[in-house]
């Protein structure tokens, strides 16, 4: 049955698809027309070689010290400069820039056309109506996010809305989970946090345990959980609107060795780096000092991760192959990230974002690189042999030692091995404002076949509306 596409929106969709196809085609034809086949192949080879050499130089920067690291820094800078100089000397720099612009137009218009079909839009977490809390209890860290609690008057606004607020004293750490349990025992009907993701996770676990709604106030530094909930990160006070006009989202909660996380648990290099007392004061220097031994396995544990679904089958892999129902084992990764729902990996603009928080699965990202060549191979993305991408309901992380360092929502912990990571689907009732910015939409991958069908079929159907039969 033909679908009618005759209005302005569908006309724009049709032309977006056509412009994308035309731009990508021009980016291919233009070098052949002005430089010839041989020069075009040489141009592509130069770009590929330069990119690979730069990636290898970055690997040497991270895994070497002294004069070798200094030389790698020089190489990482000199390689792209040299490539540009070669193009300029051959009078091809203008051609490279034009082709890059054409590819940018092709990507932008292609995604515009495909996203407007609706087939690739992310499914929003369903909203649930729930009565406003009568005795909300909020924990606020006045130093979180550089002092956002005071800057945005969060305590004052919350108290005006009827909430009981406890301000933490960063100089005298306390057990926030115990505070939340005491408040629940005293009759609190909502628990909330204005602070970092680590504090959010601890109180969220208590809320899930007691069956209470949980309020996220985006006053932290990065606010990853708030971002994936679609909250306003620029104005944390807007999150408090949920106390009077809000809805509930039922989302998943992750656990690593019994410790809750709303974002992720990290193992390997990053987890070891954040354990260093010097990391808080000088992150870059500390990271560069520790990475050489960590990435070359001269220091740190040898990790092994086994990912299985609840039914005993692993899902997904870096090669998207069929696992045949057998557990997937990742051996010796330098870095391993287990997340509460998978992070986006297909769209560079969406890295660090999660499409949804209620899929009931853990995301697993493992990186193993043992040479500069393998580091360059990471540029292939999910097709790289050094990158493992999985989804699972349970992940067991083991090591060649009794204890390993783990970063749980940014908090440095040391846990006994093996560490069992699991997810509790829909365990957390998050109360959010009815009106909020929302989660950025998923950008669809460019599919030339779909673009061709879209450009042609919509045009033919539009013709059918004028009285001609559609094919």
N, C-alpha and C positions, 0 to 999 in steps of 0.2 A: 504494500500500500504506500502510495506516495505521500510524503509529508510536505506541507506547504511552508515555504520559506520566502515570504515576499516582503516582510517589513524591513525597516531600516537596520534593525539589529542583525538580522540574518544576512542582509546585504553586506554589512561590515564584516561579518564572519567570513563570508565568501571571499571578499577582497583581501582580508588578512591572510587567508590560506594561499591565495594566488600570489600576493606580494612575497610571502615566505618562500614559496617555490621558485619564484622568479629571482629573488635575491640570492638564494643558495646556488641556483643554476648559474647566475652571473659570476658568483665568486669562483666557480669552477672554470667557466669559459674564459673569463677575463685574462688569467695568466697565460692560457694557451694562445689567445689572440695577440697579446703584446710581447710575450716572451718565448713562445714556442714550447713544444712538448718537453724537449730535453732540459731547457732552463726551468720549466715549471717543476719537473721532477727534482732538479737540483735545489730549487727553492724549498720544496717540501722537506727534502732530506736534511737541509741545513737547519730548518726550524725544529725538526724532530731531534736531531743530534744535539742542538743547542739546549733544548729543553731537558733531554736526558742527562747531559753533562752538568747542567745546573742542579738537577735533583741529586746527582751523585755528589756534587760539591757540598750540598746541604747535609748529606749523610756524613761526610767526613768532618764537617763542622761539629756535628753532634757527637761523633764517636772518637774524635782525636783531640789532642791538646798541643800547646806550644806552637812550634813553627809549622807543623802540619795543618793545624787548625787555621793559622794565619794565612797559609797558602790556599786553603780551601775557601776562605772568605774572599780572597782576591779572585779566585777562579769563579766563584758564584757571581761576583760583580762583573768580571771581565767577559764572561761567556755571552750574556745577552748583549752587552755593548759591542762585542766583536761581530755578532750575528747582524746587528743593525748596521754596523760599518760595512760589512760585506754587501748587504743589500743596497746601501747608498752608493758604494763604489760601482756596482753593476747597474745603477740607475733603476733599481727595482723597489726601493723603499716605499715610494708612492703607491706602487702596486700592492705591496703587502698591507699598507694602511687601508687602502680602498677595499681590499678583500676582507680584512678584519671588520670593517664597518658593515659590509654586505652580510657577513655571517651574523653580526650582532642584530641587524634588522631581521634576518631570516629567523633567528631564535625568538626574538621578541614577538614578531607578528605570528609565527607559527604557534607559539604557546597561547597567544591571545585567541587565535582561531580554535584551538583544541580545547582550551579551558572553557570557552563559551558553550561547548556542546553539553556540558554538565556531566559527561561520563567520567571525568577525572576529578571532580570535586570531592573533597574529603567529607566523610559523614560526620556531622557534628555530634558531640556527646549529647544524648537526650536530656532535656531539662525536666525536672520534677517539681511540681508545686509543693510547697511546704509552708506551714505557719511561721511567722517571724518569731525569733527567740525572745523569751521574756527575761532570762537571766544569763546573758552571754558573759563569758570570761575570756579575757584577752591577755596574752603575755607579750610584752614589747621590749626589744633591745634598743636602748637609746643610741648606741654607737653603730648599729647596723646601717650599712649603706651610707656611711659618712654622716650619720646624724639625721636621717630622714624622719624619725619619729618626732623630733622637735621642730624640724624645718616645716613639716606639713601639719603640725598640730594634731597628730593622730590621737594622742591620749585625750585631749580636750574634746575632740569630736566624738570619740567612742563613748566617753562618759556622758556627754549630752544625749547620746542615743540609748543610754541605760546600761552600758556595759561596765563590768568591774574590770579594772586594768591593774596589772602588776608590772612595774618597771624592773627589769633586771639590772643588777649591779655588775658590770663586766669585771670589776676588781675583786669580786667575791662570787665566783661561779656557783650555781646551784643546780639542782636536779629539776629541769623543767618538766620532765615526765611526772615526777612526784607532785609538782605544783598542779599540773593538770588533773591528776587523779584526785587530789584533795578538793579541787574546785568541783569536780563531778560528784564527789561524795556530798558536798555542801549544796547540791541542787542545780549546778550550772547546766543549762540546756544547749549550750554551744561553746566550743573551745576554738580559740583562734590565736594566731601568732603574727606579730610584726617583727620579722627578723630573717636570718639567713635560711637557706634550704635545709641545713642540718637540723636547726631548731624546729623548723616546720615539720620535718619527718618525725621527730620524737613525739611532738604533741599530736600529730596526725594519727600515730599508732594508738595513742590513748583514746582519741575520739572514735577510732574504728573499734577498739576493744569495748568501749562503753556504748556504742551505737549512737553517738552524738554527731551532729553536723560540725563541720570544721571550716573555719574562715581563714583564708589566705590574704594577708596584707602585704603588698609588694614593696616592702621597705628595705629589702636586702640589696646587695651589690649587683648581682646578676639576675636574680629572680627568674630562674629557668622554669620552675614549676608554675609560677604566676603567668609567664609568657605562654606556656602550653595550655593553660586554662582560659586564655583569651582575656586576661585582666589588664587593666590600665597600669602600666609600669611607670609612666611618667608622672602620674598623680596618685600616689598610694592612698590618699584620703578617699578617693572614689571607691575603693574596695569596701569601705565601711558602709556604703549605701546598701549592701546586702543585708544589713541588720534590719532595715525597714522595708525594702523592696527587692527581694532576692528569690532565687530559685536554687534547686540543688542539682549537682552533677554527681553521679555515682561513678567513681573512678577506681582504678586498681592501686594497690599498695605493694611495694616490693620489700623483700627481707633478705639480708645477707648474714648468715650465721646468727639469726635471731634479731639483728639490728634493722630497723625499718629504713627504707629510703623512698622518697617521692620521685627522685631523678635517676640516680645510678650508683653503682658500686664499682670502683676501679681497682684493678690489680696490676702489679708490675711497676713499670718505670714511674708513672705519675704518682702512684700510691707511695712509692719509696721517697720521691722528691718532697712531697708535702709533709712527710714525717720529720724532715730536717728542721731543727729550731731556727736555722738561718733563713728558711724559705719565706717567712712572713715579712722579714725586713728587706730582703733582696732576692726577689723571685728569679730574675734572669740569671744573675751570677750563680746562685745556688743550683739552678737547673743545669747550666752549662758545666758546672763542676762535677755534678753527679751522673749525668747522662752517659759519658763514655764507658764507664764500667757497667752501668745498668743495661745499655743497649748491646754490649758485646758479651753479656753473660759472665763477666768477671766478678760481678757483684749482684746480689739479689737472688731470689729463688728461681728455680726452673719450674715454671707453671705448666699445669695440664688441666684443661677444662673439658668437661663432658656435658653436652647439651642434649636433653631429651624432652619430648612432650609428655604430657600427663599419661598418654596412652603408650608411651615407649618409643615414639618415632620423632626423629629430628625434622625440623622444617626449615627449608631454605639453606643456602650456602653461598660462598663467594662465587661459585660457578652455577648456582641455581640448578644443581643436578638433583636427581632422584636419590635419596639416601636409602631407599629400600626398607624403611622402618627401623634401621639400626641407629644407635646413638652416634652422634658426631663428636669426635675428640680433636681438640686443638692442642697441639703439643709445642711447648717452648715459646709462646708469644712474649715479646717484650712488653706489650701493653694489652690489657684485656678490659673491656667495658661491658658490664651487665646492667641493662637499663630497664626501668619500669615502662614497658612498651618500647618498640623500636624507634630509633632516630631515623630521620630521612637521610638517605644516602644517594638517591638518584639526582637530586637537584642541588647544585652547589649553593644556591641562594638560600636553601632551606636546611643546610647542615646545622645540627644542634637543636633542631625542632622535631617534635613528635607529632605525627599526623593525628593521633588520637591517644587517649589515656584509658580506654575501657576495652581494649581488645583481649585482655586476659593473657597476654604473653610477655615474656622477657625478650628484650633485644640483646644480641651478643655481637660485639665488634672485637675482633682479635687481629693484632698486627705482629707479624714476624718478618724481620728483615735482617739478613746476615751479611749483606754486601752492598756496595754502592750500586751494582747492577740491579739488585732486588729493590733498592730504594727508588731507582728510576722506574722500575716496573710498577710502583704504586700509582703512577700516573694513569694506568689503565683502569683505575677504579675497581669496581667489583670483579672485574676479570683478572685482577692481579693475584698471582700465586701467594703473595705475602699478606693478603687481606682476607679475613673470614667474616662473613656476615650471616648471622643465623637468627631465627626466632625459636623460642622454646618456652615450656612451662616450668622447667627446672634446670638449673645449671650447677654442677659440682666442680669447684675449683680446688685442685690439690697441688702439692708442691713437694720438693725434696727436703723439706724441713718441717718442724712441728708447728711453727707459727709463721704467718706472713702478714705483711703490711697491706692494709686495705683503706681506700678512701671512700667513705660512705657519705654521699651528698656533700663532699668536700671536707668532711671531718676525718682526721687521721686516727685510725684504729689499728690494733694488732690482734688478729684473730687466730685461733687454733685451726689447723688443717685436718680434714678437708672442710672448706666453707661451702655450705649449701645455700644456694640462692633460689628463691621461689617467689611466686606472685600470688596475691589473694585478689581475685577478680571482684570488682565492685565493692570492695571492703570499705571504701572511704566516701562519706557523704560530704561533698564540698559545697558550701553555700557561697554563691557568687551573685553580684549585682545583675538584675535583669537586663540592664543596659550596660554593655561593656564593649570594648573594641573588637573582640573576637580573635580567633586563631587565623594567621595568614593562610590563604588557600594553597593547596598542593599544586605545584607547577607540573603539568604533564610532560613526559618525555617526548621529544620530537619524533614523530612517526610520519615519514614521507608518504607512505601508502595511504594512511588516514587523511593526510593533507590533500593528496591528489583526489581521493574520493570526495572529500568535503568540497573542494573547489569545483569539481565537475558536477557532482550530484545535486548540490544546492542550486547551481545555475540551471541545470536541466529541469529541476522541479519548479523553479521560478517560472520557466517558460511554460510549463504545464498549466500553471495558474491562468495564463493568458489564452487558454483554449487549445493548446497543443498536447497531445498524449505524452505522458512520461514514459521513458523506456523501461 
